Amino acid sequence: MISLAPLQTLRNTEYRSLLIGRFFLIIAFRMLATLLGWWVYHLTKDPFSIGLIGLSEVIPAVGCALYAGHIIDMSEKKKLLLICNYAYFFLLCCLLIPAFWGHRLSFSNHQITYYIYGIIFLSGICRAFLSPLVPALIPNIVKREELPNAITLNQATFLTASVSGHALGGFLIAWLGISGTLVVILCFLFIGSLFFWTLNKHRSEYEGQEVNVWESMREGVVYIYKTKEILGALTLDLFAVLFGGAVAMIPVYATDILKVGSEGFGLLNAASDIGSMCIIITLSFIQLKKNQGKILIAAVSGFGLCIIGFGLSHLYWLSFGFLVLSGMLDGISVVIRGTIVQLKTPDKIRGRVLSVNTIFITSSNELGQFESGLAAKMMGVIRSVVFGGSMTLLVALMVGTFAPKLRKMEY
């Protein structure tokens, strides 16, 4: 049955400002990911160098995630959000040097590449804080009965920004070049920060208390381990996306296999997000009422099959179709996983639990990018993508067989 209830959550002006600010933040993230993949590949002509982009970000993002969760739960969240946003903005400003003056300063392609990896590494620290901060704020802004709708709208905003960022990144690279695209990314980051300024202050429940850092970080991990529904969903997502990170090889497919140039690259890069956005908007009005565990496992299995199809395709629109369908199936997984984590997490440890969630997401996405680059180096691009899709399918089938609690899960 179709319901307009999710749209009523937008009457909350603070929640609306948070969503708009996050929209500009995510569109900047996705444009940057598109830009860096294109930039680094054209500097090195090596698929493995694309994989190193993911590794450069995942090491600090995962390494700092538990501490970031502790800081989020102990801090006033608006202030922390603004500090992290402006720190990220400053680091991206440092990329203007090689973008505008790299060759004028006699930097070699390898020197520029290593410089980019260094900036990505530092920005990964900021991402460790930024990724869980916005989801951690949502329950402080909306009523509990509005939380499922707010989560779905948050995911729809995320994916709309992802689609826009990936596609716009590819088109702007063709139109403005690398340096011009980077300036646009910085403008989006700044605009997003203006909306974050309008948020109310949300103080920590631990304000004025002395809390042991190690014990605090451990609390989030222990809670997830004890809550099998969260643990099962996150584990499935981790290994499925780890092996299904074929999107990382899109610069190679666009340039060397499909031969569609930067415009086609941008559309291919956005294809999976287009699929995810369509399904999440649909799920905003037609909600999943039962059998969420079975649906989750089936969606991940279908995702693996789509990655195999993409890997074998040499036709542009067929490749685009496989990526759109993979995004739709991934979107179902995102909605189910996100709802489970938020509904089953107490507010006082939400930052720590969401930071562990970020470890799973970042590990799967960024290590998946590294795995794809490494596999492409060892097997060749097409075989590596087919291998990744096959492993994703295998993981989903194994989880469906050996994890009955997840398979029977409902909320």
Secondary structure, DSSP 8 states (H G I E B T S, - for coil): ----HHHHGGG-HHHHHHHHHHHHHHHHHHHHHHHHHHHHHHHH--HHHHHHHHHHHHHHHHHTHHHHHHHHHHS-HHHHHHHHHHHHHHHHHHTHHHHHHTTTTT--HHHHHHHHHHHHHHHHHHHHHHHHHHHHHHHHHS-GGGHHHHHHHHHHHHHHHHHHHHHHHHHHHHHHHHHHHHHHHHHHHHHHHHHHTTS-----TTTT----HHHHHHHHHHHHHH-HHHHHHHHHHHHHHHHT-GGGGHHHIIIIIS--HHHHHHHHHHHHHHHHHHHHHHHHHS---S-HHHHHHHHHHHHHHHHHHHHH--SHHHHHHHHHHHHHHHHHHHHHHHHHHHHTS-GGGHHHHHHHHHHHHHIIIIIHHHHHHHHHHHH-HHHHHHHHHHHHHHHHHHHHHH-HHHHT---
